[in-house]
């Protein structure tokens, strides 16, 4: 009896530090037990996140980073592609850097080369007036020109074009390619069962961080990067806490701007009400501890945090830059980010009668139990 050859896939990421792209890879690949996965990454990993990949049976290989060792980075990647006997290379690098990965994979003789776009390089700029709209940033023309140019090598060297959502698809591959059906939308899917609300977890986290039972907790999950707009969150909470004594702000994540935001919190004299929880391995219990999720992003291609929070039954107040397709309940409230007052008013009117244990999910497009077979079929085809 001839044994079927096991498919070998090499995933390529910048790092293993708790970002959204890494979570997508982990969610999908951990369900495909009949496929061998290697994962190449460059930067110093977070041990907790790396452990989760190892537990899922994904072989993680650190290679020299492209900033400090560009030639060594390219040569090491090419050599691994040559020796790995891979059927597929799947690249998740941002700002069109998938092109060089797919080029090296092509030189190594790998037939299936997937370029996966996870970002949408557009921003919401506040416009004062009765209506706030999405407008182009000052350097929009430069970015548009760069996008058009950098798409060319990506399209040349990748055999399959993927994106996490419509905004990322248009930005990464062009509106024409999306209309012609050349781009596969692979949603950032999750396991709904994992994110269910748990009352015991809520009490545990609140007790751990000194949050009273009757405290109203605003929360945010995300890296401390400019596009996540932590300053707006601090401004909003500072304003809200002046009128409401029983409230806390719970910030989960880390990143280069964390120290700056901590200093801002001290300047506003609200450091006794703001909790910096850092990067967490298990995020579900933190959702359970919150009463509202804030997502005032300046740009978003596909916020997994929003989908996770909705499955947890959390009401979510988000910026208008967040894609509408990620709202799978009626508990998502988009607002402009030109001022904090409108956000404060929206939070004031959040109903206390929201059923956290039984969220009314309107569609299953982000259910990993359904979605993972789409990628598995692409690998096997």
Secondary structure, 3 states (H helix, E strand, C coil): CCCCCCCEEEEECCCCCCCHHHHHHHHHHCCCCCCEEEEEECCCCCHHHHHHHHHCCCEEEECCCCCCCHHHHHHHHHHHHHHHCCCEEEECCCCCCHHHHHHHHHHCCCCEEEEEECCCCCCCCCCCCCCCCCCCCCCHHHHHHHHHHHHHHHHHHCCEEEECCHHHHHHHHCHHHHHCCCEEECCCCECHHHHCCCHHHHHHHHHHCCCCCCCEEEEEECCCCHHHCHHHHHHHHHHHHHHCCCEEEEEECCCCCHHHHHHHHHHCCCCCCEEEEECCCCCHHHHHHCCEEEECCCCCCCCHHHHHHHHCCCEEEEECCCCHHHCCCCCEEEECCCCCHHHHHHHHCCCCCCCCCCCCCCCCCCEHHHHHHHHHHHHHC
